[in-house]
Amino acid sequence: MSQRCPRCGLYNPPQTIHCDCGHYFLTKDLARSNVVPQVSTREVDLRALRKSSRADVQSGIALLALAAVLTIVMFLAGGRIGVSIVLVVWGVVRLVKGLEKRRASAPDRDPVTDTMPHR
């Protein structure tokens, strides 16, 4: 006859020593659960997307700061500012790309319609 776990109510075979929830039938003690928590691929993808967005935002800000410093130095030296314009454009592109990724990885955002759910 199967034995029912008093902790979670799961039916187990008679020879079972402990339940999946961690309850030991012989000692009536509780141990660590044997069930491995499942992490969905969507959660893993969202974590990777957030990490990537953070790197893009940080590099965009760093490029904009570098462009500002170079612009000031070149302006004071009386030189051209063409190189720093490239850095500004590159920094803005990275920053916008990172912010778009961050918006797409919002936990409440519906990935299909790209909208927030109505509450």
Secondary structure, 3 states (H helix, E strand, C coil): CCEECCCCCCEECCCCCECCCCEECCCCCECCCCCCCCCCHHHHHHHHHHHHHHHHHHHHHHHHHHHHHHHHHHHHHCCCCHHHHHHHHHHHHHHHHHHHHHHHCCCCCECCCCECCCC
